[in-house]
Amino acid sequence: MDIIMPQLGETVAEGVLSKWHKKAGESVVLGEVLFEIETDKTSMEIEATNEGKLLKITVNEGETVAVGTVLAVLLTDNEDEDTIIKNIDAKKETADEVLEEKIEDTGSIENTSVNKEDAPTQLNIESDGVFSLDPPPWFEPFCEVLTPLEKYIKIDIESGFRFTPLAKRILSNNDINISEVIEYFKTTGIKKIAKIQVEEFQSRAPQESKNQPINQNTIKADRSIYTEIDPLNRIRRTTAERLSNSWPNIPQAFQAVEVIFSNVDRARKHLKEKNKDNKDFKISYLSFVARAVCIAIKSYPRVNSYFDGKQLLLSEIVNLGIAIDLNYKGLLVPVIKDAQKMNIIELNDSLNDLVNRAQSGNLKQEEYNGGTYTISNNGSMGTYLTAPIINPPQVAILSFDGVNKKPVVIEDADHGDTIAIRRSGIIGQSFDHRAFDGAYAASFLKEVDNIIENYDWLNEIN
């Protein structure tokens, strides 16, 4: 059986095979660590999902490979070693033949999407040695693997430009004029057009005007002023890329409400007294905000959706992403699955566990995937108001800032208005204006506010 590069996150397209824990010829036991992978998001040990003999390693330590790439071949008990070896050789021969045919058709290896060293692992070869254009079962739509070029636009070889399969797919699906793309990049010196170049064209190519903001990338700094280099790690580079794509491509609006936490304070005090013998027990305001969000989404499901360009796809489950800082070294957004099913205690325990394991590097592979709504919490930093950037493909993200004592006006029908000291904080939401309008977003925030201030927390606790 083939051992392939796993998908370690919904946006992860590649990773570095940093270490093999087994050598070719050694026995593999179910559940033992087989190899380690480093991606833009994390470093993770991958366990063996089957037992057998590690017959062949096809990707060496330190190599960067795409999701779905065959890393090694494992010989299981019900397989014949000679047959497996013959199949490996047959795949390589067939892949080389396909590559040679493509070179003959295009006149150059530079104009084909298959690299010679990648061919044995990237191509989809059936067991009988026949090359198939059908995508393999592990294929992901955001993974640049096995794109059948015949189904997408053709590029004039004489143009001097190379287009990756994923770039061709995006151009074709969005009916983008290829001539305009080539004309746009003629003066840049770029000759290979990949996904990032297409996204740059989509965001910057619309008609320029004299009133257009200055492109910061064209402004040259005086390098003598900046004497130290602080290189971005993989997590920071991925965050920069994702947010750079989010901001120009999603029309984002922001709203905020002020929330009084007196009701939550009573519940927290009760819980702390109830768990006074448990030194490890802690419950933060964030847990109550997260629980309020899950309850409010029942009434306002559009905030928990995906906009596909034509319609909203609503989710019945709330997979709650929590933005977690890694001591200024980067940002992770692991996910609490089915958060809507948890009460305040269960959600608080899940939050504390998630934060602890994220900061210690012990998150599980599946905890990076499937988020439908995200909360960004800066309260511990003492911030007053944060306008976060949406985490695609989600349509909204909530920010929660510091909770502090302040004078507030208390309305009382019998005694009139009075001023009192209460704990309050700002809750804001950035949202995709294509998905819904400000009235809907404001109503959702108001519902979150109402739940925090008036929900019967003590009843849920007891």
C-alpha positions in Angstrom: 0.0 0.0 0.0 1.1 3.6 -0.7 1.8 5.9 2.2 0.8 9.4 1.1 1.4 13.0 2.3 -1.6 13.7 4.5 -3.8 16.8 4.5 -2.9 18.6 7.7 -5.2 21.5 7.4 -8.0 22.7 5.0 -5.6 25.3 3.4 -2.4 23.3 3.5 -1.2 22.3 0.1 2.3 21.1 0.8 4.7 20.2 3.6 8.3 19.3 4.4 9.1 15.7 5.3 11.4 16.6 8.1 12.3 13.1 9.5 11.8 9.4 8.9 11.5 7.2 12.0 11.9 4.1 10.0 14.3 2.9 7.3 13.5 0.9 4.1 13.3 -2.8 5.0 12.3 -2.3 8.6 9.0 -3.6 10.1 6.2 -1.1 10.9 3.8 -1.6 13.8 0.3 -0.1 13.8 0.3 3.2 15.8 4.0 3.8 16.0 5.4 7.1 14.7 6.4 6.6 11.1 7.6 10.1 10.0 7.4 13.8 10.8 5.9 16.6 8.7 6.4 20.4 8.9 3.8 22.6 7.3 3.0 26.3 7.4 0.8 25.7 10.4 2.5 23.1 12.5 5.0 20.3 13.0 3.4 16.9 13.5 4.3 13.2 14.0 2.4 10.9 11.7 1.6 7.4 13.0 1.4 4.3 10.9 -2.2 3.3 10.1 -1.3 -0.3 9.1 1.3 -2.9 9.9 3.9 -4.4 7.5 7.4 -3.9 6.1 8.6 -0.5 4.8 9.4 -1.6 1.3 10.6 1.6 -0.3 10.9 5.3 0.6 10.3 7.6 -2.3 10.6 11.0 -0.6 13.8 11.9 1.4 14.1 14.0 4.5 14.0 17.7 3.9 12.0 17.5 0.7 8.9 19.7 0.2 6.0 17.7 -1.3 2.4 18.4 -2.2 -0.5 16.8 -0.3 -1.3 13.4 -1.8 2.3 12.7 -2.9 3.4 9.0 -2.3 6.0 9.1 0.4 6.7 5.4 0.7 5.4 1.9 -0.1 4.4 -0.4 2.8 4.2 -4.1 2.2 1.3 -5.5 4.3 0.7 -9.1 5.2 -1.8 -9.8 2.4 0.5 -8.4 -0.4 3.2 -10.2 -2.4 6.6 -8.4 -2.4 7.5 -9.3 -6.0 4.1 -8.1 -7.3 4.4 -4.8 -5.4 7.9 -4.2 -6.8 6.7 -5.0 -10.3 3.9 -2.5 -9.9 6.3 0.2 -8.7 8.5 -0.3 -11.8 5.4 -0.4 -14.0 4.2 2.9 -12.6 7.5 4.5 -13.2 7.8 3.3 -16.8 4.2 4.3 -17.6 4.7 7.8 -16.0 7.9 8.3 -18.0 6.1 7.3 -21.2 3.3 9.8 -20.5 5.9 12.5 -19.8 7.7 11.7 -23.1 4.4 12.0 -25.0 3.7 15.3 -23.4 7.2 16.6 -24.3 6.7 15.5 -27.9 3.3 17.3 -28.0 4.6 20.5 -26.4 8.2 20.5 -27.7 9.7 21.1 -24.2 9.5 19.8 -20.7 9.0 23.4 -19.6 5.5 23.4 -21.1 4.2 20.3 -19.3 2.7 20.2 -15.8 4.6 17.0 -14.9 8.2 17.2 -13.7 10.3 14.1 -14.4 11.3 13.5 -10.8 7.7 14.0 -9.6 6.0 11.8 -12.3 6.1 8.4 -10.4 4.4 9.9 -7.3 2.1 12.7 -8.8 0.4 10.9 -11.6 -2.7 8.8 -11.1 -1.7 5.3 -12.4 -4.3 2.5 -12.2 -3.1 -1.0 -11.0 -3.1 -2.3 -14.6 -0.6 0.4 -15.6 -3.1 2.6 -17.5 -2.8 6.4 -17.0 -6.2 7.8 -15.8 -7.4 11.4 -15.8 -9.9 10.7 -13.0 -8.8 12.3 -9.7 -7.6 10.0 -7.0 -9.7 9.6 -3.8 -7.4 11.9 -1.8 -7.8 14.8 -4.3 -8.7 18.2 -2.7 -10.0 21.1 -4.8 -7.3 23.5 -3.4 -4.4 21.0 -4.0 -2.4 21.4 -7.2 -2.2 17.8 -8.0 -3.3 15.9 -11.2 -5.1 18.7 -13.1 -6.3 17.3 -16.4 -5.1 20.1 -18.7 -7.3 19.0 -21.6 -10.4 20.2 -19.7 -9.0 23.7 -19.2 -7.7 26.5 -21.3 -4.8 26.1 -23.7 -1.8 28.5 -23.5 0.1 29.7 -26.5 3.6 28.3 -26.1 5.1 31.1 -28.1 3.9 33.6 -25.4 7.0 32.7 -23.3 4.8 32.2 -20.2 4.2 29.0 -18.2 1.0 28.5 -16.3 0.6 25.9 -13.6 -2.4 23.6 -13.7 -4.1 25.3 -10.8 -3.6 28.7 -12.4 -5.3 27.4 -15.6 -8.2 26.0 -13.6 -8.8 29.4 -11.8 -8.5 31.3 -15.1 -10.9 29.0 -16.8 -13.5 28.9 -14.0 -13.5 32.7 -13.7 -13.6 33.3 -17.5 -10.5 35.5 -17.2 -8.9 36.6 -20.5 -5.5 35.0 -20.8 -4.2 37.7 -23.0 -4.9 40.3 -20.4 -3.0 38.2 -17.8 0.0 37.9 -20.1 0.0 41.6 -20.9 -0.2 42.4 -17.2 2.9 40.4 -16.3 5.0 41.3 -19.3 6.7 44.2 -17.5 7.3 42.3 -14.2 9.9 39.8 -15.4 7.7 36.9 -14.1 7.4 34.1 -16.6 5.7 31.4 -14.5 2.1 32.1 -13.6 0.9 30.2 -10.5 -2.1 30.6 -8.2 -0.6 33.6 -6.3 0.0 35.5 -9.6 -3.6 34.9 -10.7 -4.9 36.2 -7.4 -2.6 39.2 -7.7 -4.1 39.8 -11.2 -7.6 39.5 -9.9 -7.0 42.0 -7.0 -4.8 44.5 -8.7 -5.6 44.3 -12.4 -8.9 46.2 -12.3 -8.6 49.6 -14.0 -6.0 51.8 -12.4 -6.7 55.5 -11.7 -4.8 58.4 -10.5 -6.7 58.2 -7.2 -5.7 54.6 -6.7 -3.7 54.1 -3.4 0.1 53.8 -3.8 1.3 50.2 -4.1 3.5 49.8 -1.0 5.5 47.1 -2.8 6.9 49.7 -5.2 8.2 52.1 -2.5 11.9 51.5 -1.8 13.0 51.9 1.8 16.4 53.3 2.9 18.0 50.0 3.9 20.6 51.8 6.0 17.9 52.6 8.5 16.8 49.0 9.0 19.8 47.2 10.4 18.3 43.9 11.8 16.5 41.1 10.0 13.6 39.3 11.6 12.7 36.6 9.1 9.1 35.3 9.0 8.6 31.7 10.0 6.3 29.4 8.1 3.2 30.2 10.2 3.7 34.0 9.8 4.2 33.6 6.0 1.0 31.6 5.7 -0.9 34.0 7.8 0.4 36.9 5.7 -0.7 35.1 2.5 -4.1 34.2 3.7 -4.9 37.6 5.1 -3.5 39.3 2.0 -6.0 37.2 -0.1 -8.9 37.9 2.3 -8.7 41.7 2.5 -8.8 42.6 -1.2 -11.2 39.8 -2.2 -13.8 40.1 0.5 -15.9 43.3 1.0 -15.6 43.4 4.8 -17.6 45.5 7.2 -17.3 45.8 11.0 -19.7 46.5 13.8 -19.4 46.4 17.6 -21.5 46.4 20.7 -20.7 47.1 24.4 -21.7 44.2 26.8 -22.2 44.3 30.6 -20.7 41.2 32.2 -22.5 41.4 35.6 -24.6 38.3 34.9 -21.4 36.4 33.8 -19.6 37.6 36.9 -22.2 36.0 39.2 -21.9 32.7 37.3 -18.1 32.8 37.4 -18.1 33.5 41.1 -20.4 30.6 41.7 -18.2 28.2 39.7 -15.0 29.3 41.4 -16.6 28.8 44.8 -17.9 25.4 43.7 -14.4 24.4 42.4 -12.3 26.0 45.2 -10.6 22.7 46.0 -9.5 22.3 42.3 -6.4 24.5 41.9 -6.4 23.8 38.1 -9.9 25.1 37.6 -10.3 28.3 35.7 -13.1 29.8 33.6 -12.7 32.9 31.6 -15.1 35.4 30.0 -14.2 33.9 26.6 -16.0 30.7 27.5 -19.2 32.6 28.1 -18.8 34.6 24.9 -18.2 31.4 22.9 -21.2 29.8 24.4 -23.4 32.9 23.7 -22.2 32.8 20.1 -23.2 29.2 19.6 -26.7 29.9 21.1 -27.1 33.0 18.9 -26.2 31.2 15.7 -29.4 29.1 16.0 -31.3 32.3 15.4 -28.9 33.8 12.9 -27.4 30.9 10.9 -26.1 33.0 8.0 -23.1 34.0 10.1 -22.1 30.3 10.2 -22.0 29.8 6.4 -19.9 29.8 3.3 -20.5 32.1 0.3 -19.7 30.3 -3.0 -20.1 33.4 -5.2 -23.8 32.8 -6.0 -25.4 31.5 -2.8 -24.9 30.9 0.9 -24.3 27.4 2.1 -25.5 27.2 5.8 -24.0 24.8 8.3 -26.1 23.1 11.0 -23.1 22.5 13.2 -20.8 25.1 14.7 -17.2 24.3 14.4 -15.7 27.1 16.4 -12.3 28.3 15.5 -10.3 30.0 18.3 -7.4 32.3 17.3 -4.4 31.4 19.6 -1.2 33.4 19.8 2.0 31.4 20.0 4.0 33.8 22.2 4.4 36.3 19.2 5.8 33.5 17.0 2.6 33.1 15.0 -1.1 32.5 15.1 -3.0 29.3 15.0 -6.8 28.8 14.6 -7.6 25.3 15.8 -11.3 24.2 15.8 -13.7 22.9 18.5 -16.0 20.6 16.5 -19.8 20.6 17.3 -19.4 23.4 19.8 -23.2 24.0 19.7 -23.7 20.7 21.5 -21.6 21.7 24.5 -22.8 23.5 27.7 -20.7 26.2 29.3 -18.6 23.7 31.4 -17.9 21.4 28.5 -17.0 24.3 26.2 -14.8 25.9 28.9 -12.9 22.6 29.3 -12.5 22.2 25.5 -11.2 25.8 25.3 -8.6 25.4 28.0 -7.4 22.1 26.6 -7.2 23.5 23.1 -5.2 26.6 24.2 -2.8 24.5 26.3 -2.1 21.9 23.5 -1.8 24.6 20.8 0.9 26.5 22.8 2.7 23.2 23.6 2.6 22.0 20.0 0.3 19.0 20.7 -2.7 19.6 18.5 -4.2 16.8 16.5 -4.3 16.8 12.7 -8.1 17.0 12.5 -8.2 20.0 14.9 -7.0 22.3 12.1 -9.9 21.5 9.7 -13.5 22.5 9.2 -14.0 25.7 11.0 -17.3 27.5 10.3 -16.9 30.6 12.6 -13.9 32.1 14.4 -13.4 34.1 17.6 -10.4 36.3 18.1 -9.7 37.1 21.8 -7.4 39.9 22.7 -8.8 40.6 26.1 -5.7 39.5 28.0 -3.7 42.1 26.1 -6.0 44.9 27.5 -7.2 46.0 24.0 -10.4 48.1 23.8 -11.5 47.4 20.2 -10.2 45.1 17.5 -11.5 44.8 13.9 -10.3 41.3 12.8 -9.9 40.1 9.2 -12.2 37.3 8.0 -10.7 33.9 7.8 -11.8 32.4 4.4 -13.9 30.5 3.5 -15.9 31.7 6.6 -18.1 34.8 6.3 -17.6 36.3 9.7 -15.2 36.6 12.7 -15.9 37.8 16.2 -13.5 39.9 18.2 -13.5 40.0 22.0 -11.5 42.6 23.9 -10.7 43.5 27.5 -13.3 43.5 30.2 -12.9 46.4 32.6 -14.8 48.3 35.3 -16.4 51.5 34.2 -19.4 53.8 35.2 -22.6 52.8 33.4 -26.1 54.1 33.4 -28.6 51.7 35.0 -32.2 52.2 33.9 -34.8 51.6 36.5 -38.5 52.3 35.9 -39.2 52.7 39.6 -36.2 54.7 40.8 -35.1 56.4 37.6 -31.6 56.3 36.0 -28.6 55.8 38.2 -24.8 55.5 37.7 -23.1 52.3 38.9 -19.7 50.6 38.5 -20.0 47.5 36.2 -17.6 45.3 34.2 -18.1 45.8 30.5 -16.3 45.0 27.2 -16.6 45.4 23.5 -17.6 42.6 21.2 -17.2 43.2 17.5 -17.7 41.3 14.3 -16.2 41.6 10.8 -18.5 40.1 8.2 -18.6 39.5 4.4 -21.1 42.1 3.1 -21.9 39.8 0.2 -23.3 37.2 2.5 -25.7 39.5 4.5 -26.2 43.1 5.3 -25.5 45.3 8.3 -28.9 44.9 9.9 -28.6 41.1 10.0 -25.1 41.3 11.4 -26.1 43.9 14.0 -29.1 41.8 15.1 -26.7 38.8 15.6 -24.4 40.9 17.8 -27.4 42.2 19.8 -28.5 38.6 20.4 -25.0 37.7 21.6 -25.2 40.8 23.9 -28.6 39.8 25.2 -27.5 36.2 25.9 -24.4 37.3 27.8 -26.4 39.8 29.9 -29.6 37.9 30.6 -29.1 34.1 30.0 -29.7 31.8 33.0 -26.1 30.7 33.4 -26.6 29.4 36.9 -29.3 27.0 35.7 -26.9 25.6 33.0 -24.1 25.3 35.5 -26.2 23.4 38.0 
